Amino acid sequence: MRFALPQCLWLAFVLVPLLAIFLFWSWRTKQKLIAQFVTSRLLANLTVGVSKTRQQMRLVLLGCTVAFAMLAMARPQWGFDWEEAKQQGLDILVAIDTSKSMLASDVAPTRLARAKLAAFDLMKIAKSDRLGVIAFAGSAFLQTPLTLDEEAFRQSVETLEAGIIPQGGTALGEAIDTATKAFETSGENHKILVLFTDGEDHDSGAMESAEKAAKAGVKIFTIGVGSAEGELIRMPDAQGNVGFLKDDQGNVVKSHLNESLLQQIATVANGFYLPLRGANPMETLYQRGLAPLPKTDSTTKTVKTYHERYHWPLFLAIVLLIAEMFLPQRKRARTNESSAMETNHNLKKSVALVALLLLPVSLFASPATAIKKYQEGKYDDALGEYQKSLKTETNDHRLYFNAGDAAYRAKQFDDAKKYFDTATISPDVELQQRAFYNLGNTLYHMGEPLPDMDKKKEAWEQAIRNYETALKLNAQDPDAKHNLQLVKQRLEQLKQQQQQQKKDDKSKDDKSKDDKKDDQQQSKDQNSKEDQKKSDQAKKDEQSKKDEEKKKGEQDQQKKDEEQQQAQQPQKKEDGEQQEEPPAEPGKVAQMTPEQAKQFLDSMKQEDRALIFKPPQKETRTGPIKDW
């Protein structure tokens, strides 16, 4: 024996004792209140024929009714039969990013854990489809081929963790190529790839792989995990201390969700992009993208069909409830007074029931007030009312759309973008188309006042993509067509303005370079003039030195002649013998000979040669390896 919904048993273990305690307390309280207002002598006369035992039995019957009803809700099953069931379904490969960037906690608890939970949700919905698992980071690996075994799929997803792929980084192209190869042997069935990732592609080959997959008949649905604001990646080191992941230059890595790339991949491969947020995103994915596809017969499998036995406890609950209703409190016929009391008691029950039925109506008081405020032009107040309603009605996409509309009218474009973005995953195609259209308007107004042209360009490009998506859902929308052409024209003007600004900056740079060259030429001319002056001065010094040496030679010759006459012993020097130079007199500066001056000038010219600088040849190296 087993229970299909055992959680109802746990609820019964809590609810039934609490109900018994409440019934006992209410009965004792009623007895005390009667004793306070009615004396014991009159009470005996008023309660003639009333049996306390029967009152207690009615309370016991009511408690047992609730207990058997909870037991029936747990769906007891006893016995089973083996049956062959032919499956009609799709072939779905689930690719999950296991890179280090999936450890970011901007999606609780982490991106990887959230993606694994979403894969389990998809498995519960796609019961008749064949599922497979692909793990990828810097490379991709088919971990589980297409199978109908839910337990094998569950175990494969549970074993996924960051670092299971040795090569770091994120290679979306390899994940898509691996899925395309795996589908080659799947037959003529529809081929679906559901890609869970944050979109950080480090190989830049994703678009080419998506085009090849589309030609092979593979539809790709991208699921964005993370936030556009990004989050730092926490990684434990060898000692177990948790720190932030850093790149090769020692900078802390901040991972962002690349929604634009995921939208492009899904569009090329005939799918669509869906952010992993909001209520039941996997149900939206299956209803919008997978359920409309025609399914083919696959292989049969033997399943265990259990026999339902819930009708037995349900039958007992109904019998006990009828017995409680018809079990009288008095042994004999009731008096007129007792009939009046019973009527009053039934009236109280009716009033309580009406109040209970009118309770849901009060829940819509806030949206009604919001609509009234919106029609009066009080958009801020209307937005506040819608935000209060969203705290309780989180699955109503109409409330998200109306809240976005009120925020848009109130010029609160950040809130409008958030609410319209949530409304785009609505199963209602008309509401979804209007949400994409209004999201495009919001992004255009958000980018219009931005001073940074690059950020303004990015916002307008996102607006264009939303307009195009709205036109895909409703090609006859004239407003979407008009706004799309208008934003494209504004974007083209912005690009031309950027190009003109770049040309102006380039001309300013060229002018500054020409001014620098003129300054250098002037400095060279000035240096050449100074060198000419130095050369003329050197020639003058050399000529003066020659005159002084000639005069000095004549004086020395005259002095030698006088000494020869005094000594009367003429001394002749042999021909070809070099005369010694007289020693320099103390206190006088030594003079250079013409040969020495010439040698000095030649050495100065040799040292004045220009030096040719050859910069070191740069080594060819690739960019930094991104290991996240």
C-alpha positions as CSV (number, residue, x, y, z in Angstrom):
1,M,0.0,0.0,0.0
2,R,1.2,3.5,-0.9
3,F,0.0,7.1,-1.0
4,A,0.3,9.2,-4.2
5,L,0.3,12.4,-2.2
6,P,1.9,11.6,1.2
7,Q,2.3,15.3,2.0
8,C,-1.5,15.3,2.7
9,L,-0.9,12.8,5.5
10,W,1.5,15.2,7.2
11,L,-1.1,17.9,6.9
12,A,-3.7,15.6,8.5
13,F,-1.4,14.9,11.4
14,V,-1.3,18.6,12.1
15,L,-4.8,19.7,11.1
16,V,-6.9,17.0,12.8
17,P,-5.5,17.4,16.3
18,L,-5.8,21.2,16.0
19,L,-9.4,20.8,14.9
20,A,-10.2,18.5,17.9
21,I,-8.6,20.9,20.3
22,F,-10.6,23.8,18.8
23,L,-13.9,21.9,19.0
24,F,-13.3,20.9,22.6
25,W,-12.4,24.5,23.5
26,S,-15.4,25.9,21.8
27,W,-17.8,23.5,23.5
28,R,-16.3,24.2,27.0
29,T,-16.5,28.0,26.3
30,K,-20.1,27.7,25.2
31,Q,-21.0,25.9,28.5
32,K,-19.2,28.6,30.6
33,L,-21.0,31.4,28.8
34,I,-24.4,29.8,29.3
35,A,-23.7,29.3,33.0
36,Q,-22.8,33.0,33.3
37,F,-26.0,34.3,31.9
38,V,-28.5,31.6,33.0
39,T,-28.9,30.4,36.5
40,S,-28.6,26.7,37.1
41,R,-32.3,26.3,38.1
42,L,-33.5,27.9,34.9
43,L,-30.8,26.2,32.8
44,A,-32.3,22.8,33.7
45,N,-35.7,23.9,32.5
46,L,-34.4,25.4,29.3
47,T,-32.3,22.4,28.3
48,V,-34.9,19.7,29.0
49,G,-34.2,16.8,26.7
50,V,-30.8,18.1,25.5
51,S,-28.1,15.4,25.7
52,K,-24.5,16.5,26.3
53,T,-23.4,13.0,25.2
54,R,-25.0,13.5,21.8
55,Q,-23.4,17.0,21.5
56,Q,-20.0,15.4,22.1
57,M,-20.7,12.6,19.6
58,R,-21.5,15.2,16.9
59,L,-18.2,16.9,17.6
60,V,-16.4,13.5,17.3
61,L,-18.2,12.7,14.1
62,L,-17.2,16.0,12.6
63,G,-13.5,15.4,13.5
64,C,-13.6,11.9,12.0
65,T,-15.1,13.3,8.8
66,V,-12.2,15.7,8.4
67,A,-9.7,12.9,9.1
68,F,-11.1,10.5,6.5
69,A,-11.4,13.4,4.0
70,M,-7.7,14.2,4.4
71,L,-6.9,10.4,4.0
72,A,-8.8,10.4,0.8
73,M,-6.9,13.4,-0.4
74,A,-3.6,11.5,0.1
75,R,-4.9,9.0,-2.6
76,P,-4.2,5.6,-1.0
77,Q,-3.2,3.0,-3.6
78,W,-3.2,-0.7,-3.1
79,G,-2.2,-3.2,-5.7
80,F,-0.9,-2.6,-9.2
81,D,-0.8,-3.9,-12.8
82,W,2.0,-3.8,-15.4
83,E,0.9,-2.1,-18.6
84,E,2.7,-1.2,-21.9
85,A,2.3,2.4,-22.7
86,K,3.2,3.9,-26.1
87,Q,4.9,7.3,-25.7
88,Q,4.2,10.2,-28.0
89,G,6.7,13.0,-27.4
90,L,9.6,15.1,-28.4
91,D,13.4,14.7,-28.2
92,I,14.7,17.3,-25.8
93,L,18.4,17.9,-24.9
94,V,19.0,20.0,-21.8
95,A,22.4,21.8,-21.9
96,I,23.5,23.2,-18.5
97,D,26.4,25.7,-18.1
98,T,28.8,24.4,-15.4
99,S,31.4,27.2,-15.7
100,K,32.6,29.1,-12.6
101,S,30.4,32.1,-13.5
102,M,27.4,29.9,-12.7
103,L,28.4,30.1,-9.0
104,A,27.3,33.7,-8.8
105,S,24.5,34.2,-6.3
106,D,22.5,36.9,-8.0
107,V,19.9,34.2,-8.5
108,A,19.2,32.3,-5.2
109,P,20.9,30.1,-4.1
110,T,23.2,30.1,-7.2
111,R,22.8,30.2,-10.9
112,L,23.8,26.5,-11.3
113,A,21.5,25.3,-8.5
114,R,18.6,27.4,-9.9
115,A,19.2,25.9,-13.4
116,K,19.2,22.4,-12.0
117,L,15.8,23.0,-10.3
118,A,14.4,24.3,-13.5
119,A,15.6,21.2,-15.3
120,F,13.7,19.1,-12.8
121,D,10.6,21.2,-13.4
122,L,10.9,20.6,-17.1
123,M,11.2,16.8,-16.5
124,K,8.0,16.8,-14.5
125,I,6.1,18.6,-17.3
126,A,7.6,16.7,-20.3
127,K,6.6,13.2,-19.0
128,S,6.1,11.7,-22.5
129,D,9.3,13.2,-24.1
130,R,12.7,11.8,-24.3
131,L,15.3,13.8,-22.3
132,G,19.1,14.1,-22.4
133,V,21.7,16.1,-20.5
134,I,24.7,18.0,-21.9
135,A,27.2,19.6,-19.5
136,F,29.4,22.3,-20.9
137,A,32.0,24.9,-19.9
138,G,35.1,25.4,-22.0
139,S,34.1,22.2,-23.8
140,A,30.9,20.2,-24.0
141,F,30.1,16.6,-23.2
142,L,26.9,14.5,-23.7
143,Q,26.4,13.1,-20.2
144,T,23.1,11.3,-20.8
145,P,21.7,10.4,-24.2
146,L,18.0,10.7,-25.0
147,T,16.0,8.5,-22.8
148,L,12.6,8.0,-21.2
149,D,14.1,7.0,-17.9
150,E,13.3,9.9,-15.5
151,E,15.6,8.6,-12.8
152,A,18.6,8.5,-15.1
153,F,17.9,12.1,-16.1
154,R,17.5,13.1,-12.5
155,Q,20.8,11.5,-11.4
156,S,22.7,13.1,-14.3
157,V,21.4,16.6,-13.4
158,E,22.1,16.1,-9.7
159,T,25.8,15.2,-10.4
160,L,26.4,18.5,-12.3
161,E,28.7,21.0,-10.5
162,A,31.1,23.7,-11.3
163,G,34.4,22.2,-12.4
164,I,32.9,18.9,-13.8
165,I,34.4,20.0,-17.2
166,P,38.2,20.3,-16.8
167,Q,38.5,23.1,-19.4
168,G,37.3,26.4,-18.0
169,G,35.4,29.2,-19.7
170,T,32.1,29.1,-21.5
171,A,31.8,27.7,-25.1
172,L,28.2,28.0,-26.3
173,G,29.2,27.0,-29.8
174,E,30.6,23.6,-28.6
175,A,27.4,22.9,-26.6
176,I,25.3,23.5,-29.7
177,D,27.5,21.4,-31.9
178,T,27.4,18.5,-29.4
179,A,23.6,18.7,-29.4
180,T,23.5,18.7,-33.2
181,K,25.7,15.6,-33.4
182,A,23.6,13.8,-30.7
183,F,20.4,14.5,-32.7
184,E,21.8,12.8,-35.8
185,T,20.6,9.4,-34.7
186,S,17.3,10.5,-33.2
187,G,15.2,9.9,-36.3
188,E,12.6,12.2,-37.8
189,N,11.3,13.5,-34.4
190,H,11.4,17.2,-33.5
191,K,14.8,18.2,-32.1
192,I,14.7,20.6,-29.2
193,L,17.7,22.1,-27.3
194,V,17.0,23.9,-24.1
195,L,20.1,25.9,-23.2
196,F,20.6,27.0,-19.5
197,T,23.4,29.6,-19.3
198,D,24.3,33.2,-18.4
199,G,25.4,33.9,-22.0
200,E,29.0,34.7,-21.3
201,D,30.5,33.2,-24.6
202,H,34.3,33.2,-24.6
203,D,34.8,31.5,-28.0
204,S,32.5,33.8,-30.2
205,G,31.4,30.9,-32.4
206,A,27.9,30.5,-31.0
207,M,26.0,32.2,-33.9
208,E,27.7,30.0,-36.5
209,S,26.9,26.9,-34.6
210,A,23.3,28.1,-34.1
211,E,22.9,28.6,-37.9
212,K,24.2,25.1,-38.5
213,A,21.8,23.7,-35.9
214,A,18.9,25.5,-37.5
215,K,19.8,23.9,-40.9
216,A,19.9,20.5,-39.3
217,G,16.3,21.1,-37.9
218,V,17.2,21.8,-34.3
219,K,15.2,24.4,-32.4
220,I,17.1,26.2,-29.6
221,F,15.3,27.7,-26.6
222,T,17.7,29.8,-24.5
223,I,17.1,30.2,-20.8
224,G,18.9,33.2,-19.2
225,V,20.2,32.5,-15.7
226,G,21.4,35.6,-13.8
227,S,20.9,39.3,-13.9
228,A,22.0,42.1,-16.2
229,E,23.6,43.9,-13.2
230,G,25.9,41.0,-12.6
231,E,27.4,39.5,-9.5
232,L,30.9,38.7,-8.1
233,I,32.0,35.1,-8.2
234,R,32.9,33.5,-4.9
235,M,35.4,30.7,-5.0
236,P,37.0,28.7,-2.2
237,D,40.8,28.5,-2.3
238,A,43.1,25.5,-1.4
239,Q,42.8,26.2,2.4
240,G,39.0,26.4,2.2
241,N,38.7,30.1,2.5
242,V,36.1,31.7,0.4
243,G,37.2,34.6,-1.8
244,F,36.4,36.3,-5.1
245,L,37.5,34.9,-8.4
246,K,40.2,37.0,-10.2
247,D,41.5,37.1,-13.8
248,D,45.1,37.0,-15.0
249,Q,45.7,40.7,-14.1
250,G,44.4,40.2,-10.5
251,N,41.1,42.0,-11.2
252,V,38.0,40.7,-9.5
253,V,35.7,39.1,-12.0
254,K,32.0,40.2,-12.2
255,S,29.7,38.0,-14.3
256,H,26.8,39.5,-16.2
257,L,23.8,38.0,-18.0
258,N,24.2,38.5,-21.8
259,E,20.6,38.6,-22.8
260,S,21.2,40.0,-26.3
261,L,23.4,37.1,-27.4
262,L,20.9,34.5,-26.1
263,Q,18.1,36.3,-27.9
264,Q,20.1,36.2,-31.2
265,I,20.8,32.5,-30.8
266,A,17.2,31.6,-30.1
267,T,16.0,33.8,-33.0
268,V,18.4,32.2,-35.5
269,A,17.5,28.7,-34.4
270,N,13.7,29.2,-34.6
271,G,13.2,29.3,-30.8
272,F,12.8,32.1,-28.3
273,Y,14.6,33.5,-25.2
274,L,13.1,33.1,-21.7
275,P,14.6,34.6,-18.5
276,L,14.7,32.2,-15.5
277,R,12.5,34.3,-13.3
278,G,8.9,34.8,-12.4
279,A,6.3,32.1,-11.7
280,N,6.7,28.7,-13.4
281,P,9.0,29.6,-16.3
282,M,9.3,26.0,-17.4
283,E,5.6,25.7,-17.8
284,T,5.6,28.8,-19.9
285,L,8.4,27.4,-22.0
286,Y,6.5,24.1,-22.6
287,Q,3.1,25.7,-23.3
288,R,4.4,28.3,-25.6
289,G,7.3,26.6,-27.4
290,L,7.1,22.8,-27.0
291,A,3.4,21.8,-26.7
292,P,2.3,23.2,-30.1
293,L,4.9,21.0,-31.9
294,P,3.5,17.8,-33.4
295,K,4.6,14.7,-31.6
296,T,5.6,11.3,-33.1
297,D,5.2,7.8,-31.6
298,S,8.3,6.6,-29.8
299,T,9.1,3.3,-28.3
300,T,6.8,1.7,-25.8
301,K,7.7,1.1,-22.2
302,T,6.2,-1.0,-19.4
303,V,4.8,1.1,-16.6
304,K,3.3,0.2,-13.2
305,T,-0.3,1.3,-12.8
306,Y,-1.5,1.4,-9.2
307,H,-5.1,0.8,-8.2
308,E,-6.7,3.8,-6.6
309,R,-8.4,3.2,-3.2
310,Y,-9.3,6.8,-2.2
311,H,-13.1,6.2,-2.7
312,W,-13.3,4.1,0.5
313,P,-12.1,6.8,3.0
314,L,-14.1,9.4,1.0
315,F,-17.2,7.2,1.3
316,L,-16.7,6.9,5.1
317,A,-16.3,10.7,5.4
318,I,-19.5,11.3,3.6
319,V,-21.4,8.8,5.8
320,L,-20.0,10.4,9.0
321,L,-20.9,13.9,7.8
322,I,-24.5,12.8,7.1
323,A,-24.7,11.1,10.5
324,E,-23.5,14.3,12.2
325,M,-26.1,16.3,10.4
326,F,-29.1,14.1,11.3
327,L,-28.0,13.1,14.8
328,P,-30.4,15.2,17.1
329,Q,-29.3,16.9,20.2
330,R,-32.6,16.2,22.1
331,K,-34.2,12.9,22.7
332,R,-37.7,14.2,22.0
333,A,-39.4,16.9,19.9
334,R,-38.0,20.3,20.3
335,T,-40.1,23.1,21.9
336,N,-40.8,26.4,20.2
337,E,-38.0,28.1,22.1
338,S,-35.5,25.5,21.1
339,S,-36.7,25.8,17.5
340,A,-36.0,29.5,17.6
341,M,-32.6,28.9,19.0
342,E,-31.8,26.3,16.3
343,T,-33.1,28.8,13.7
344,N,-30.8,31.5,15.1
345,H,-27.9,29.1,15.1
346,N,-28.6,28.2,11.4
347,L,-28.8,31.9,10.6
348,K,-25.4,32.5,12.1
349,K,-24.0,29.6,10.0
350,S,-25.5,31.2,6.8
351,V,-24.0,34.6,7.6
352,A,-20.6,33.1,8.2
353,L,-20.9,31.2,4.9
354,V,-21.8,34.3,3.0
355,A,-18.9,36.2,4.6
356,L,-16.6,33.4,3.5
357,L,-17.9,33.5,-0.1
358,L,-17.5,37.3,-0.2
359,L,-13.9,37.1,1.0
360,P,-12.4,36.7,-2.5
361,V,-14.3,39.7,-3.7
362,S,-12.4,41.9,-1.2
363,L,-9.2,40.8,-2.7
364,F,-10.0,42.7,-5.9
365,A,-10.7,45.9,-4.1
366,S,-7.0,47.0,-4.6
367,P,-7.0,46.4,-8.5
368,A,-10.3,48.2,-8.8
369,T,-9.0,51.2,-6.8
370,A,-5.9,51.1,-9.0
371,I,-7.9,51.3,-12.2
372,K,-9.9,54.2,-10.8
373,K,-6.7,56.1,-9.8
374,Y,-5.3,55.4,-13.3
375,Q,-8.4,56.8,-15.0
376,E,-8.2,59.9,-12.8
377,G,-4.6,60.5,-13.9
378,K,-3.1,59.6,-10.5
379,Y,-0.5,57.3,-12.0
380,D,1.7,57.2,-8.9
381,D,-1.2,56.2,-6.6
382,A,-2.3,53.6,-9.2
383,L,1.2,52.1,-9.3
384,G,1.2,51.8,-5.5
385,E,-2.2,50.0,-5.5
386,Y,-0.9,47.5,-8.2
387,Q,2.2,46.9,-6.2
388,K,0.1,46.0,-3.2
389,S,-2.0,43.6,-5.3
390,L,1.2,41.9,-6.7
391,K,2.2,40.9,-3.2
392,T,-0.7,38.4,-3.1
393,E,-1.4,37.7,-6.8
394,T,2.1,36.9,-8.1
395,N,0.9,34.7,-11.0
396,D,-1.5,37.2,-12.6
397,H,0.5,38.7,-15.6
398,R,-2.3,41.2,-16.2
399,L,-1.4,42.9,-12.9
400,Y,2.2,43.1,-14.0
401,F,1.2,44.6,-17.3
402,N,-1.1,47.2,-15.6
403,A,1.6,48.0,-13.1
404,G,4.1,48.6,-15.9
405,D,1.6,50.8,-17.7
406,A,1.1,52.9,-14.6
407,A,4.8,53.2,-14.0
408,Y,5.3,54.2,-17.6
409,R,2.7,57.0,-17.3
410,A,4.4,58.1,-14.1
411,K,7.8,58.4,-15.9
412,Q,9.2,55.6,-13.6
413,F,10.8,53.8,-16.5
414,D,12.9,51.4,-14.4
415,D,9.9,50.0,-12.7
416,A,8.0,49.9,-16.0
417,K,10.8,47.9,-17.6
418,K,10.7,45.4,-14.7
419,Y,6.9,44.8,-14.9
420,F,6.7,44.7,-18.7
421,D,9.6,42.2,-18.7
422,T,7.6,39.9,-16.4
423,A,4.5,40.3,-18.5
424,T,6.3,39.1,-21.6
425,I,6.2,35.5,-20.3
426,S,2.4,35.5,-20.1
427,P,0.7,32.5,-21.8
428,D,-1.8,35.0,-23.3
429,V,-0.3,35.8,-26.7
430,E,-2.1,39.2,-27.1
431,L,-1.0,40.3,-23.6
432,Q,2.5,39.1,-24.4
433,Q,2.6,41.1,-27.7
434,R,1.4,44.3,-25.9
435,A,4.1,43.8,-23.2
436,F,6.9,43.5,-25.9
437,Y,5.6,46.7,-27.6
438,N,5.4,48.7,-24.4
439,L,8.8,47.4,-23.3
440,G,10.2,48.8,-26.5
441,N,8.7,52.2,-25.8
442,T,10.1,52.1,-22.2
443,L,13.6,51.2,-23.4
444,Y,13.5,54.1,-26.0
445,H,12.6,56.6,-23.3
446,M,15.2,55.2,-20.9
447,G,17.9,55.7,-23.5
448,E,16.8,59.1,-24.8
449,P,18.2,61.3,-21.9
450,L,21.5,59.3,-21.6
451,P,24.6,61.5,-22.3
452,D,26.7,58.5,-23.1
453,M,26.1,57.7,-26.8
454,D,27.1,54.0,-26.4
455,K,24.6,53.4,-23.7
456,K,21.9,55.2,-25.6
457,K,22.7,53.1,-28.7
458,E,22.5,49.9,-26.6
459,A,19.1,50.9,-25.1
460,W,17.6,51.8,-28.6
461,E,18.9,48.5,-30.1
462,Q,17.1,46.6,-27.3
463,A,13.9,48.6,-28.1
464,I,14.2,47.7,-31.7
465,R,14.4,44.0,-30.8
466,N,11.3,44.2,-28.7
467,Y,9.4,45.9,-31.5
468,E,10.4,43.2,-33.8
469,T,9.3,40.5,-31.4
470,A,5.9,42.3,-31.0
471,L,5.5,42.3,-34.8
472,K,6.3,38.6,-34.9
473,L,3.4,38.0,-32.6
474,N,1.1,40.5,-34.4
475,A,2.3,41.6,-37.8
476,Q,-0.7,43.9,-38.3
477,D,0.1,46.2,-35.3
478,P,0.5,49.7,-36.9
479,D,1.9,51.3,-33.8
480,A,4.7,48.8,-33.5
481,K,5.6,49.3,-37.2
482,H,5.6,53.1,-36.8
483,N,7.7,53.1,-33.6
484,L,10.1,50.6,-35.1
485,Q,10.8,52.8,-38.1
486,L,11.1,55.9,-35.9
487,V,13.6,54.3,-33.5
488,K,15.6,52.9,-36.5
489,Q,15.9,56.4,-38.0
490,R,16.9,57.9,-34.6
491,L,19.5,55.1,-34.2
492,E,20.9,55.8,-37.7
493,Q,21.2,59.5,-36.9
494,L,23.0,58.6,-33.6
495,K,25.5,56.4,-35.5
496,Q,26.2,59.2,-38.0
497,Q,26.7,61.6,-35.1
498,Q,29.2,59.2,-33.5
499,Q,31.1,58.9,-36.8
500,Q,31.3,62.7,-37.2
501,Q,32.6,63.1,-33.7
502,K,35.3,60.5,-34.4
503,K,36.3,62.4,-37.5
504,D,36.5,65.6,-35.6
505,D,38.6,64.0,-32.9
506,K,40.9,62.5,-35.5
507,S,41.4,65.9,-37.2
508,K,42.2,67.5,-33.8
509,D,44.8,64.7,-33.2
510,D,46.3,65.3,-36.7
511,K,46.6,69.0,-36.1
512,S,48.3,68.5,-32.8
513,K,50.8,66.1,-34.5
514,D,51.6,68.7,-37.2
515,D,52.2,71.4,-34.5
516,K,54.5,69.0,-32.8
517,K,56.4,68.4,-36.0
518,D,56.8,72.2,-36.6
519,D,58.2,72.6,-33.0
520,Q,60.6,69.8,-33.6
521,Q,61.8,71.3,-37.0
522,Q,62.3,74.7,-35.3
523,S,64.3,73.1,-32.5
524,K,66.5,71.4,-35.2
525,D,67.1,74.6,-37.1
526,Q,68.0,76.4,-33.9
527,N,70.4,73.6,-33.0
528,S,72.0,73.8,-36.4
529,K,72.6,77.5,-36.0
530,E,74.2,77.0,-32.7
531,D,76.5,74.3,-34.2
532,Q,77.5,76.8,-37.0
533,K,78.3,79.5,-34.5
534,K,80.4,77.0,-32.5
535,S,82.2,76.0,-35.7
536,D,83.0,79.6,-36.6
537,Q,84.3,80.3,-33.1
538,A,86.5,77.2,-33.2
539,K,88.0,78.4,-36.5
540,K,88.7,81.8,-35.0
541,D,90.4,80.2,-32.0
542,E,92.4,78.0,-34.2
543,Q,93.7,81.0,-36.3
544,S,94.6,82.9,-33.1
545,K,96.5,79.9,-31.8
546,K,98.5,79.7,-35.0
547,D,99.4,83.4,-34.8
548,E,100.5,83.0,-31.2
549,E,102.6,79.9,-32.0
550,K,104.3,81.7,-34.9
551,K,105.1,84.7,-32.8
552,K,106.4,82.4,-30.0
553,G,108.6,80.5,-32.5
554,E,110.2,83.7,-33.7
555,Q,110.9,84.7,-30.1
556,D,112.5,81.3,-29.3
557,Q,114.6,81.5,-32.4
558,Q,115.9,84.9,-31.5
559,K,116.7,83.7,-28.0
560,K,118.6,80.7,-29.3
561,D,120.7,82.9,-31.6
562,E,121.6,85.1,-28.6
563,E,122.6,82.1,-26.5
564,Q,124.8,80.7,-29.4
565,Q,126.6,84.0,-29.7
566,Q,127.3,84.2,-26.0
567,A,128.5,80.6,-25.8
568,Q,130.6,80.9,-29.0
569,Q,130.1,77.3,-29.5
570,P,127.5,76.9,-32.2
571,Q,125.6,73.7,-31.9
572,K,123.9,72.3,-35.0
573,K,121.3,69.8,-35.1
574,E,121.3,67.0,-37.6
575,D,118.9,67.3,-40.6
576,G,115.7,65.4,-40.1
577,E,115.9,65.5,-36.3
578,Q,112.8,66.8,-34.7
579,Q,113.1,69.8,-32.4
580,E,111.8,69.5,-28.9
581,E,109.1,71.8,-27.9
582,P,110.0,74.2,-25.1
583,P,108.3,73.4,-21.8
584,A,105.3,75.4,-21.0
585,E,105.9,78.3,-18.7
586,P,104.2,78.0,-15.3
587,G,101.0,80.1,-15.0
588,K,100.3,79.9,-18.8
589,V,97.5,77.8,-20.5
590,A,98.9,75.1,-22.9
591,Q,98.0,75.8,-26.5
592,M,96.9,73.2,-29.1
593,T,98.8,72.6,-32.3
594,P,96.9,72.8,-35.6
595,E,97.1,69.0,-35.9
596,Q,95.7,68.4,-32.4
597,A,92.8,70.9,-33.1
598,K,92.0,69.0,-36.4
599,Q,92.0,65.6,-34.6
600,F,89.8,67.1,-31.9
601,L,87.3,68.4,-34.4
602,D,87.2,65.1,-36.3
603,S,86.5,63.2,-33.1
604,M,83.7,65.6,-32.3
605,K,82.1,64.9,-35.7
606,Q,82.3,61.1,-35.2
607,E,80.5,61.4,-31.8
608,D,77.9,63.7,-33.3
609,R,76.5,60.9,-35.5
610,A,72.7,60.1,-35.1
611,L,71.8,57.0,-33.1
612,I,69.3,54.7,-34.8
613,F,66.8,53.2,-32.2
614,K,65.3,49.9,-33.1
615,P,62.3,48.9,-30.9
616,P,62.3,45.4,-29.5
617,Q,60.2,43.0,-31.6
618,K,56.9,42.2,-29.8
619,E,56.2,38.6,-29.0
620,T,53.0,37.3,-30.5
621,R,50.7,36.1,-27.8
622,T,47.0,35.5,-27.4
623,G,44.6,37.3,-25.1
624,P,44.1,36.4,-21.4
625,I,42.4,33.1,-20.8
626,K,39.0,33.5,-19.2
627,D,38.5,30.6,-16.8
628,W,34.9,31.4,-15.8
